[in-house]
């Protein structure tokens, strides 16, 4: 017999962005990285700080503070966090 959903434990990583607390399910987090060299992208959107090299693969470096807080202020946009195991 399976447990009801209300009794299951959800493990999450919480982050404080501009005074707001966000939670990300731990199963969606692959790594927490030290500071890496960033390659700037001149025409990138304001929340994209540039590109980083993660174990030989290029990955965008996104400023979640700008992406999530700006999306919450503008209700015409939706923020979606995803991409588990993409790099």
C-alpha positions in Angstrom: 0.0 0.0 0.0 1.4 3.5 -0.9 1.4 6.4 1.5 -0.9 9.3 0.9 0.7 12.2 -0.8 0.3 14.4 2.3 2.6 12.2 4.4 5.4 12.0 1.9 8.5 14.2 2.5 9.7 16.7 -0.1 13.4 17.6 0.1 14.1 21.0 -1.4 16.9 23.5 -1.8 15.7 26.9 -0.7 17.2 30.2 -2.0 16.6 33.8 -1.0 16.3 36.1 -4.0 15.8 39.8 -3.2 14.0 38.9 0.0 11.7 36.2 -1.4 12.2 32.5 -0.6 12.1 30.0 -3.5 12.2 26.2 -3.1 13.6 23.9 -5.8 13.0 20.1 -5.4 16.4 18.4 -4.7 15.8 15.9 -7.5 16.0 18.9 -9.9 19.4 20.0 -8.6 22.4 18.3 -10.2 25.2 20.4 -8.8 26.0 23.5 -6.8 29.1 24.9 -8.5 31.9 27.2 -7.3 32.4 30.4 -9.2 33.5 29.6 -12.8 34.8 31.8 -15.6 32.0 33.4 -17.6 31.9 34.1 -21.3 29.7 37.1 -22.0 27.1 37.0 -24.8 26.6 40.5 -26.1 23.0 40.1 -27.4 21.7 37.9 -24.5 18.7 38.8 -22.5 19.3 40.8 -19.3 18.9 37.8 -17.0 21.5 35.7 -18.9 24.9 36.6 -17.4 26.8 34.6 -20.1 28.0 31.0 -20.7 30.0 28.7 -18.5 31.8 25.4 -19.1 30.4 22.6 -17.0 32.4 19.4 -17.4 33.1 20.2 -21.0 29.6 21.3 -21.9 28.4 24.9 -22.5 25.6 26.0 -20.2 23.9 29.3 -19.8 24.4 31.2 -16.6 21.1 32.7 -15.6 20.6 35.3 -12.8 17.5 33.8 -11.1 17.0 36.9 -9.1 16.3 38.8 -12.3 14.4 36.0 -14.0 12.1 35.0 -11.2 11.5 38.3 -9.5 10.9 40.1 -12.8 8.5 37.3 -13.9 6.5 37.6 -10.6 6.1 41.4 -11.2 4.9 41.0 -14.8 1.9 38.7 -14.6 1.8 38.3 -18.4 4.9 36.1 -18.2 5.5 32.7 -16.6 8.8 31.5 -15.2 9.6 27.8 -15.6 12.5 26.1 -13.9 13.5 22.9 -15.5 16.2 21.1 -17.4 17.1 18.2 -15.1 20.3 16.5 -16.2 20.6 18.6 -19.3 24.4 19.2 -19.1 
